[in-house]
Amino acid sequence: MLLFCIVGQAQTVSDPVGVWNYSIPEAPDEYGVGKAEFKREDGKLTMTLKVGNNPAVPLSVTVKENNVYVCDLKTNEFSMTITLKPDGANLKGTVSSDYWDVGITLTPVKK
């Protein structure tokens, strides 16, 4: 019974491990919605973004005070930072890239 409770526990803004739907209303249509997944690997929090049929994009995550998450992707061609803060059961914030700064909302995927 205890195992079921642990497995059935949904992600929260204080422990985001799990799958989230994301929405970026100001982004081009092909990037505006998708999935984000937080994982713990070797004690570190990571996040991947999945947009359509494109490969998942891994981001490093830094956790700040008050459950603020700073997610970074840096390559030779592109850089992007997603800053997320708790907003009720959701995470809201900003995507900053070489090309634009737009709002983003993550909502937990219900199991």
TORKOLLUM-979767 format. One record per residue: x, z, y of N, C-alpha, C in turn; residue in one letter. Coordinates in steps of 0.001 Angstrom, whole numbers, plus 500000, padded with zeros to 6 digits. Each point is the difference from the previous one (the first is absolute). Example, Ala and Ser with C-alpha at 12.3 -4.5 7.8 and 13.67 -1.06 7.14 Angstrom:
REM TORKOLLUM-979767
513190507800494310499110500000501190500900500000501200A/499650499280501050500820500060501190499230500730501090S/
***
This chain:
REM TORKOLLUM-979767
500824500000498806499176500000501194500867500000501255M/501053500808500007500899500057501140500666498644500223L/500396499332498929500616498683500117499057499018500674L/498719500033499660499027499106500626499937500253501506F/500031501247500410499948500332501429501213499467500731C/501155500079499378501217499498500628499955498480500093I/499623499336498911499948498542499994498918499495500941V/498867500700500081498878499559500806500130500301501481G/501046500702500395500151500360501402500294498766500843Q/499228499822501045500173498832500872501070500286501043A/500550498935500528500978500142501072499328500548501249Q/500780500685500807499503500554501257501025499719501079T/499654500301501237500959499769501081501217500910499867V/499858501152499324501153500875499814500803499648498748S/499423499247499089500697499492498812499471498593499739D/500602498997500644499426498652499963500261499203498725P/500636500596498993500323499253498780498716499446499400V/499975498688499857498842499300499468499782498705500748G/498887499348499729499691498690500575499039500166501176V/500275499264501055499192499998501222499653498563500349W/498816499788500567499665498717500615500501500049501434N/500563498901500465500384499988501411499259498903500738Y/499818500241501289499348499045500880500781499924501300S/500329498777500399500678499739501274499156498947500719I/498970500429500747499058499046500601500649498961500920P/501076500343500651500626499073500954501003499049499356E/500280500175498725500977499146499320499363498675499612A/500833498977499782499469498737499472499251500263498687P/498980499194499730499117500219498850500749500261498695D/501061499265499736500699500140498721500743501331499865E/500164500740501102500693501286499964499087501170500354Y/498756499740500347499116501015500554499488501062499046G/499922499689498701499540500988499021500868499912498755V/500082501105499290500788500035498776500049501407499454G/500972500249499160500182501300499357501368500559500379K/500028501314500122501252500731500172500052501037498891A/501162500182499403500130501009498957501200500883500296E/499735501302500068501064500987500151500373500503498615F/501319500158499761500516500550498747501125500967500326K/500256500913499059501184500850500075500959499510498934R/501189499615500435501029499525499078501274500765500292E/500523500675498996501212500816500155499862500982501156D/498808500578500151499759500990501040499766499433501387G/500055498671500148499789499371501304498664499284500018K/499353500048501163498734499299500175500285498554500387L/499342499062499311500119498580500318498599499426500161T/499927498820500613498721499319500142500220498515499767M/499030499357499367500022498540499891498709499464500610T/500123498840500626498833499291500540499752498779499149L/498749499751499689499604498831499219498975499220500807K/500383498779500374499136499127500795499662498780499163V/498726499859499630499569498828499236500805499823498720G/500433498762499750500778499684498801501496500091500236N/500406500489501159501425500124500314500618501157499228N/501317499940499772500667501135499331499864501270500845P/499973501151499340499938501285500698501270500189500821A/499834500551501188501119500227500917500315501497500011V/501244500392499612500339501423499998500456500479501381P/499570501206500367500417500625501249500534501392499697L/501039500404500731500462501382499889499100500862500865S/499824501265499630499098500891500719500757501256500422V/499851500345501260500492501269500520498783500838500365T/499964501230499524498882500895500296500404500892501166V/499179500008501027500233500823501188499061501201499970K/500088500836501018499101501157500099498549499548500048E/499117500881499549498553499767500043499564498758499237N/500675499704498888499638498885499131499999498658500714N/500979499783500858500199498701500630501005499243499137V/499659498758499664500835499184499120500536498809500782Y/501322499803499933500636498854500636500543499133498867V/499434498802499861500305499089498898500764498806500565C/501196499748499466500865498953500558500329498922498989D/500019498769500517500488498842499261500978499287500915L/501223499838499528501003499284500790500731499015499098K/499973498728500401500762498966499311500806499258501057T/500784499048499576500752499188500970499077499153500868N/498836499647499474499081499119500715498864500723500723E/499705501259499636498771500622500475500133501520499942F/499391500674500957499897501462499916498588500417500388S/499544501086499386498653500491500253500006501511499801M/499305500704500884499817501439499863498515500302500084T/499503500754499035498612500449499996500033501516500188I/499368500473501050499901501429500256498562500418499752T/499805500969499100498662500421499581499803501486500245L/498822500335500533499636501392500248498649500280499354K/499770501243499561498701500349499417498862499803500998P/498884499492499491498769499855500770498853500262499028D/499621501247499863499020500365498979500595499739498626G/499278499274499141500492499652498670500870498752500018A/500133499357501165500749498751500133501352500233500653N/500818498963499973501240499965500764499865498866501005L/500300500277501273499923498971501036501310499958500752K/500318498831500533501233499901500748500245498619500548G/501292499658500059500440498764500627501006499285499113T/499875498677499960501001499146499374500789499365501138V/501298500254500020500876499404501013500966499072499285S/500045498749500451500904499033499385500711499214501090S/500775499044499558500684499111500937499005499145500769D/498774499882499496499036499067500563498801500648500673Y/499588501211499549498830500625500592499949501492499723W/499192500684500783499654501405499801498479500056499889D/499495500452498847498561500019499761499610501296499279V/498724500333500061499486501180499317499774499736498523G/500090501061499211499760499925498555499238501248499562I/499102499823499033499279501112499405500125499902498487T/500360501111499350500045500091498555498876500925499561L/499198499532499026498948500814499422500278500160498517T/499815501196499453500320500215498583499081499192499105P/500573499443498935499219499296498993499398501062499091V/498715499968499851499309500975499145500206499633498545K/500250500997499180500248499764498565498716500103499218K/
***
